Amino acid sequence: MSISDTVIVGAGPYGLSIAAHLRAADLPFQIFGSTLESWRAFMPAGMVLKSEPFASNLWDPGRRFTLERFAEERKLPYQHSGRPLSLADFLDYAEWFRQRAVGEPNPARVQRITGGAGEFTLEFAGQSPIRARHVILATGHMPFRYVPQELAGLAEPLSFHSTRIGDVRAFSGRDVTIVGAGQSALESAALLHEAGAAVRLIARTDHIIWNPAPSAKQRSFIDTIRQPESGLGFGWRSVAVCELPQVFRRLFPAEKRHRFVAGSWGPTGAWWLRERFENRINTMLGGRIRSASPAGSRVRLVVEQPSGLSEIETDHVICGTGFKVDMDRIELLDSSLRSSIAREGAAPLLDAHFETSMAGLFIVGIASAPTFGPVMRFMFGAKHVAPVLARHLRGTGAARASPAVGPLSRAAK
């Protein structure tokens, strides 16, 4: 069985950024996964990123492979903010970044991780297992998709999470009910409507919150001081959350951290989406789904509104209801390994290096948000994780790349 010093599981924004830093530090690693697989496989065609272009970078230590440089090289229009970035352009950028900063990931799918304390075994379908001293889980949001209990009994294709709707053209001519008031729900509604579906949106809130549009004029020095721009929006609070995740971890006890993460940066819509949604989508605000059941090939919903109960029949329900971190949903980890990891509630207990209580096992991305703050729910957080892990692994005395570690231990430079 081959032995690797460090294995990164996942080739999304966090996995690629970490790999770029390990490669630059000449530290041996393997990265498994297809580049931005969930983005390519499940995000709807026509999607636009909510984050502004400056906050949509992947991260290499020299900042040589930014979105701005990609745009310059490809002769594409670019501006810091105020020019929405399409999913198609972002995927092209991610592939460009991967080629230059990381190398070729191994597309083999990790099926199970066993062992512990610096001696992990990773099992695959159709490939021999490997052992690793360090494992970095960068598997993204998908394991933590949240569906309300009232809708949990519906199977596809009657009900989908918004991350799984794929090609919106498949819903043309269908009646679709979307649940939620955040970006994924609102953009799904707009895309499905534009693809020819009859769309309604049900949300508990009594009004939809839209992010403010960036000013078309250059901001004054005073405005910049009063309301600085960050990767999560405007204001000093946003700057603190974006730039000080380690302070957030040290400053607050677990209960306060978790409460803040759950209650901040809630459901909102991007400024550029508003005109595509308002006066086009049938909305049932202040509505709450009380039950959902199959009705032949359709779904029957009982909805409670301030005016009383009503019934709706629809072809499909789309759950734009977000994500909830729960260690028990990380099914890659063997149950005995998973149960041995210390937790804060349902989230993993992490130290300052994103390491779990099981030495050598690191968890990054949304699962680290209860520890390091809301920035870890967004790709912008990768800029903090990648250098921390590179420094830590260098400090552990990780072996330099050698043939014994395996052919993918260091991406070809």
Secondary structure per residue as TSV (DSSP state, phi and psi in degrees):
chain	resnum	aa	ss	phi	psi
A	1	M	-	360.0	128.5
A	2	S	E	-71.3	155.4
A	3	I	E	-121.8	132.6
A	4	S	E	-120.3	147.0
A	5	D	E	-73.4	-50.9
A	6	T	E	-134.5	132.1
A	7	V	E	-120.6	129.6
A	8	I	E	-102.4	124.2
A	9	V	E	-103.8	106.9
A	10	G	-	119.5	131.3
A	11	A	-	-120.5	41.8
A	12	G	S	-89.4	-163.7
A	13	P	H	-55.7	-40.3
A	14	Y	H	-72.5	-47.3
A	15	G	H	-60.6	-44.1
A	16	L	H	-66.4	-40.0
A	17	S	H	-66.3	-41.3
A	18	I	H	-64.0	-44.8
A	19	A	H	-59.9	-40.3
A	20	A	H	-61.7	-39.1
A	21	H	H	-71.3	-40.0
A	22	L	H	-66.5	-39.9
A	23	R	H	-62.6	-44.9
A	24	A	H	-63.3	-31.0
A	25	A	T	-85.4	1.6
A	26	D	T	59.8	36.6
A	27	L	-	-97.7	138.1
A	28	P	-	-71.7	137.8
A	29	F	-	-159.4	162.3
A	30	Q	E	-126.7	144.6
A	31	I	E	-123.8	129.1
A	32	F	E	-114.2	136.3
A	33	G	S	133.2	161.5
A	34	S	-	-91.8	140.2
A	35	T	T	-57.2	119.4
A	36	L	T	48.1	47.1
A	37	E	H	-57.3	-48.2
A	38	S	H	-67.5	-33.4
A	39	W	H	-64.0	-42.9
A	40	R	H	-73.3	-39.7
A	41	A	H	-80.8	-32.1
A	42	F	H	-121.4	-26.0
A	43	M	S	-70.7	138.9
A	44	P	-	-69.0	141.6
A	45	A	T	-59.8	138.7
A	46	G	T	93.9	-5.7
A	47	M	-	-63.8	148.3
A	48	V	B	-123.8	138.0
A	49	L	-	-68.1	139.4
A	50	K	S	-71.9	-35.9
A	51	S	S	-69.2	146.0
A	52	E	-	-68.5	157.8
A	53	P	G	-53.5	-40.8
A	54	F	G	-65.9	-21.1
A	55	A	G	-100.6	13.2
A	56	S	S	-116.7	28.2
A	57	N	-	-85.9	155.0
A	58	L	-	-94.0	165.8
A	59	W	-	-126.4	115.1
A	60	D	-	-111.3	153.6
A	61	P	T	-64.6	-29.1
A	62	G	T	-89.7	-1.0
A	63	R	-	52.9	39.9
A	64	R	-	-88.3	-19.4
A	65	F	S	-122.8	58.5
A	66	T	-	-84.7	165.1
A	67	L	H	-61.0	-36.5
A	68	E	H	-63.7	-42.9
A	69	R	H	-66.3	-39.3
A	70	F	H	-57.7	-46.2
A	71	A	H	-62.2	-40.5
A	72	E	H	-63.3	-44.0
A	73	E	H	-65.8	-37.9
A	74	R	H	-90.9	1.3
A	75	K	T	58.1	44.7
A	76	L	-	-102.8	149.1
A	77	P	-	-66.0	141.6
A	78	Y	-	-147.3	139.2
A	79	Q	-	-145.8	153.9
A	80	H	S	-50.9	-47.9
A	81	S	S	-152.6	165.8
A	82	G	S	88.7	1.9
A	83	R	S	-129.2	97.4
A	84	P	-	-56.2	145.6
A	85	L	-	-103.2	123.2
A	86	S	B	-75.0	153.9
A	87	L	H	-58.4	-41.6
A	88	A	H	-59.4	-44.2
A	89	D	H	-68.6	-36.9
A	90	F	H	-65.8	-40.6
A	91	L	H	-64.5	-38.7
A	92	D	H	-63.2	-41.7
A	93	Y	H	-62.5	-44.4
A	94	A	H	-60.5	-39.3
A	95	E	H	-67.8	-40.3
A	96	W	H	-60.8	-44.9
A	97	F	H	-62.1	-45.8
A	98	R	I	-59.2	-43.9
A	99	Q	I	-62.7	-38.1
A	100	R	I	-90.9	-33.5
A	101	A	I	-107.3	-17.1
A	102	V	I	-123.9	-49.4
A	103	G	-	103.9	-162.7
A	104	E	-	-95.7	115.3
A	105	P	-	-66.5	156.8
A	106	N	B	-82.2	118.8
A	107	P	-	-74.9	-2.3
A	108	A	-	-57.4	139.8
A	109	R	-	-93.2	121.0
A	110	V	E	-70.2	126.8
A	111	Q	E	-101.7	-33.1
A	112	R	E	-157.3	144.1
A	113	I	E	-122.0	125.3
A	114	T	E	-124.4	179.6
A	115	G	E	86.7	-150.6
A	116	G	E	161.3	174.2
A	117	A	T	49.1	54.4
A	118	G	T	83.0	3.6
A	119	E	E	-135.5	81.0
A	120	F	E	-101.5	147.1
A	121	T	E	-117.0	128.2
A	122	L	E	-109.5	126.3
A	123	E	E	-107.7	146.7
A	124	F	E	-131.7	164.1
A	125	A	S	-88.9	123.0
A	126	G	S	75.2	18.1
A	127	Q	S	-150.5	146.2
A	128	S	-	-65.2	147.0
A	129	P	-	-67.2	161.2
A	130	I	E	-129.9	161.2
A	131	R	E	-110.3	153.1
A	132	A	E	-148.2	144.2
A	133	R	E	-76.6	-38.8
A	134	H	E	-126.2	136.3
A	135	V	E	-127.0	127.2
A	136	I	E	-111.6	113.9
A	137	L	E	-87.3	112.5
A	138	A	-	-126.5	54.6
A	139	T	-	-92.8	3.6
A	140	G	-	77.6	-160.2
A	141	H	S	-82.4	-26.1
A	142	M	G	-56.1	-37.6
A	143	P	G	-64.9	-17.4
A	144	F	G	-107.0	18.6
A	145	R	B	-57.4	132.6
A	146	Y	-	-109.2	130.4
A	147	V	-	-124.9	126.5
A	148	P	-	-57.1	149.5
A	149	Q	G	-54.5	-36.7
A	150	E	G	-63.2	-22.6
A	151	L	G	-110.2	-4.8
A	152	A	T	-65.2	-22.2
A	153	G	T	-82.1	-5.7
A	154	L	-	-89.7	133.4
A	155	A	-	-101.3	161.5
A	156	E	T	-64.7	142.7
A	157	P	T	-93.4	8.6
A	158	L	T	-67.3	-35.1
A	159	S	E	-139.3	138.2
A	160	F	E	-130.7	148.7
A	161	H	E	-75.7	150.5
A	162	S	G	-61.9	-20.1
A	163	T	G	-78.0	-1.9
A	164	R	G	-124.2	17.3
A	165	I	-	-80.5	-22.4
A	166	G	-	63.4	-131.4
A	167	D	-	-75.1	112.3
A	168	V	G	-66.7	-19.7
A	169	R	G	-63.8	-22.3
A	170	A	G	-66.2	-16.9
A	171	F	G	-97.7	4.3
A	172	S	T	-58.4	132.6
A	173	G	T	80.2	-0.5
A	174	R	-	-98.8	158.0
A	175	D	E	-95.4	121.0
A	176	V	E	-125.7	132.3
A	177	T	E	-112.3	125.8
A	178	I	E	-109.2	137.0
A	179	V	E	-112.8	123.4
A	180	G	-	132.7	167.1
A	181	A	S	-135.1	14.7
A	182	G	S	-94.4	-175.8
A	183	Q	H	-58.5	-43.6
A	184	S	H	-64.4	-39.5
A	185	A	H	-68.0	-46.3
A	186	L	H	-67.4	-43.4
A	187	E	H	-70.8	-37.0
A	188	S	H	-59.7	-42.1
A	189	A	H	-60.2	-45.8
A	190	A	H	-64.7	-45.1
A	191	L	H	-65.2	-41.5
A	192	L	H	-67.4	-40.7
A	193	H	H	-60.3	-44.6
A	194	E	H	-67.8	-22.4
A	195	A	T	-88.3	0.2
A	196	G	T	101.5	10.9
A	197	A	-	-85.7	154.0
A	198	A	E	-90.2	114.7
A	199	V	E	-117.6	137.1
A	200	R	E	-128.5	151.8
A	201	L	E	-123.3	130.3
A	202	I	E	-113.2	128.5
A	203	A	E	-144.5	145.7
A	204	R	S	-69.6	-31.9
A	205	T	S	-65.7	154.5
A	206	D	S	-92.6	-2.9
A	207	H	S	-156.9	151.5
A	208	I	-	-92.3	135.4
A	209	I	-	-97.9	125.5
A	210	W	B	-109.9	134.3
A	211	N	-	-65.7	143.4
A	212	P	-	-68.9	145.3
A	213	A	-	-75.5	142.0
A	214	P	-	-59.7	146.2
A	215	S	-	-67.5	137.8
A	216	A	S	-72.0	-19.8
A	217	K	S	-93.9	154.4
A	218	Q	-	-64.8	130.7
A	219	R	-	-72.9	143.9
A	220	S	-	-72.8	162.4
A	221	F	H	-60.2	-40.8
A	222	I	H	-64.2	-44.4
A	223	D	H	-61.5	-39.0
A	224	T	H	-65.2	-37.3
A	225	I	H	-70.9	-43.5
A	226	R	H	-69.0	-42.3
A	227	Q	S	-132.5	74.0
A	228	P	-	-65.9	152.0
A	229	E	E	-92.4	138.8
A	230	S	E	-131.5	178.0
A	231	G	T	-66.4	-13.2
A	232	L	T	-115.7	11.9
A	233	G	E	126.9	-162.5
A	234	F	E	-101.8	150.9
A	235	G	S	111.8	155.6
A	236	W	H	-67.0	-30.6
A	237	R	H	-62.2	-43.8
A	238	S	H	-64.6	-40.9
A	239	V	H	-59.9	-45.3
A	240	A	H	-61.6	-45.3
A	241	V	H	-65.8	-38.0
A	242	C	H	-70.6	-38.8
A	243	E	H	-106.2	-9.6
A	244	L	-	-127.6	52.7
A	245	P	H	-64.5	-32.4
A	246	Q	H	-69.7	-36.5
A	247	V	H	-65.5	-41.7
A	248	F	H	-56.7	-44.8
A	249	R	H	-63.9	-43.1
A	250	R	H	-77.5	-31.2
A	251	L	H	-79.5	-31.7
A	252	F	S	-117.4	144.9
A	253	P	-	-69.6	162.7
A	254	A	H	-55.6	-46.3
A	255	E	H	-59.4	-42.4
A	256	K	H	-69.6	-39.8
A	257	R	H	-60.1	-48.5
A	258	H	H	-64.1	-40.3
A	259	R	H	-65.1	-40.3
A	260	F	H	-65.0	-45.1
A	261	V	H	-63.4	-41.1
A	262	A	H	-68.6	-28.6
A	263	G	H	-104.8	3.2
A	264	S	S	-119.5	158.3
A	265	W	S	50.1	53.1
A	266	G	-	-78.4	-164.9
A	267	P	S	-62.1	122.3
A	268	T	-	-144.7	164.4
A	269	G	B	-113.2	147.3
A	270	A	-	-67.2	147.2
A	271	W	G	-59.2	-35.5
A	272	W	G	-76.0	-12.4
A	273	L	G	-88.7	-19.0
A	274	R	H	-56.8	-46.7
A	275	E	H	-69.8	-20.7
A	276	R	H	-82.9	-11.9
A	277	F	H	-107.8	-52.0
A	278	E	T	-64.2	138.9
A	279	N	T	65.7	12.8
A	280	R	T	-123.1	-30.1
A	281	I	S	-109.3	131.6
A	282	N	E	-70.4	118.5
A	283	T	E	-114.6	141.0
A	284	M	E	-120.0	81.6
A	285	L	E	-81.9	152.0
A	286	G	T	72.4	18.9
A	287	G	-	-101.1	148.7
A	288	R	E	-137.6	125.2
A	289	I	E	-76.4	123.4
A	290	R	E	-94.9	-31.1
A	291	S	E	-159.0	157.9
A	292	A	E	-146.0	133.0
A	293	S	E	-149.0	149.9
A	294	P	E	-63.5	141.1
A	295	A	E	-131.5	83.9
A	296	G	T	67.1	-122.6
A	297	S	T	-93.9	9.2
A	298	R	E	-121.1	-176.1
A	299	V	E	-121.3	134.0
A	300	R	E	-103.7	122.4
A	301	L	E	-110.3	136.5
A	302	V	E	-105.3	118.3
A	303	V	E	-115.9	130.6
A	304	E	E	-99.2	126.1
A	305	Q	E	-125.5	169.1
A	306	P	T	-54.1	-28.6
A	307	S	T	-83.5	-7.3
A	308	G	E	128.0	-169.1
A	309	L	E	-87.6	145.8
A	310	S	E	-143.2	158.6
A	311	E	E	-112.6	141.8
A	312	I	E	-131.4	136.7
A	313	E	E	-108.6	134.9
A	314	T	E	-144.5	158.2
A	315	D	S	-78.0	-38.1
A	316	H	E	-144.7	148.9
A	317	V	E	-115.5	129.1
A	318	I	E	-110.0	123.3
A	319	C	E	-95.8	100.0
A	320	G	-	-93.6	55.4
A	321	T	-	-108.6	13.9
A	322	G	-	80.0	-151.6
A	323	F	B	-140.0	148.7
A	324	K	-	-134.1	124.9
A	325	V	-	-71.0	130.4
A	326	D	-	-153.1	115.4
A	327	M	G	-54.6	-33.3
A	328	D	G	-66.9	-12.5
A	329	R	G	-89.6	-4.2
A	330	I	-	-84.7	81.1
A	331	E	T	-73.2	-13.6
A	332	L	T	-61.1	-32.9
A	333	L	B	-79.3	128.5
A	334	D	-	-53.3	144.2
A	335	S	H	-58.2	-37.1
A	336	S	H	-69.4	-37.4
A	337	L	H	-68.2	-44.3
A	338	R	H	-61.0	-42.8
A	339	S	H	-71.1	-18.6
A	340	S	T	-87.9	-3.8
A	341	I	S	-88.2	126.7
A	342	A	-	-64.1	149.1
A	343	R	E	-133.1	160.0
A	344	E	E	-114.4	98.0
A	345	G	T	66.2	-127.5
A	346	A	T	-89.8	-8.9
A	347	A	E	-93.0	156.1
A	348	P	E	-71.9	144.7
A	349	L	-	-79.9	120.7
A	350	L	-	-121.8	144.6
A	351	D	-	-89.2	-171.8
A	352	A	T	-65.3	-15.0
A	353	H	T	-103.8	13.7
A	354	F	S	68.9	20.3
A	355	E	B	-92.1	136.6
A	356	T	-	-77.6	-179.8
A	357	S	S	-68.6	-14.7
A	358	M	S	-90.1	106.9
A	359	A	T	-53.6	129.9
A	360	G	T	94.8	-7.7
A	361	L	E	-106.7	121.5
A	362	F	E	-117.7	144.1
A	363	I	E	-129.3	127.2
A	364	V	-	-127.6	173.7
A	365	G	G	83.9	-148.4
A	366	I	G	-58.5	-32.0
A	367	A	G	-67.4	-17.0
A	368	S	G	-94.5	-4.2
A	369	A	H	-60.7	-39.7
A	370	P	H	-61.5	-20.4
A	371	T	H	-93.7	-44.6
A	372	F	H	-108.5	-2.8
A	373	G	-	105.7	171.6
A	374	P	G	-58.8	-24.1
A	375	V	G	-58.4	-26.7
A	376	M	G	-75.4	-5.3
A	377	R	G	-82.3	-7.2
A	378	F	S	-123.8	158.5
A	379	M	G	-63.3	-22.6
A	380	F	G	-57.7	-29.6
A	381	G	G	-64.6	-19.6
A	382	A	H	-61.6	-24.2
A	383	K	H	-66.9	-24.7
A	384	H	H	-87.3	-38.3
A	385	V	H	-68.7	-47.8
A	386	A	H	-57.8	-50.1
A	387	P	H	-67.5	-33.1
A	388	V	H	-62.1	-45.8
A	389	L	H	-68.5	-39.6
A	390	A	H	-61.4	-45.3
A	391	R	H	-64.4	-42.3
A	392	H	H	-65.6	-45.4
A	393	L	H	-67.4	-34.4
A	394	R	H	-62.7	-39.2
A	395	G	H	-70.9	-22.3
A	396	T	T	-78.7	-5.0
A	397	G	T	80.3	31.8
A	398	A	-	-53.6	133.7
A	399	A	-	-62.2	144.5
A	400	R	-	-68.1	154.4
A	401	A	-	-58.1	138.2
A	402	S	-	-152.1	159.8
A	403	P	G	-54.9	-28.6
A	404	A	G	-66.6	-21.0
A	405	V	G	-84.2	-19.3
A	406	G	-	119.9	156.0
A	407	P	T	-67.3	-19.5
A	408	L	T	-106.2	15.8
A	409	S	S	-66.3	-27.0
A	410	R	S	-140.8	122.2
A	411	A	-	-60.5	139.0
A	412	A	-	-60.9	133.6
A	413	K	-	-90.7	360.0
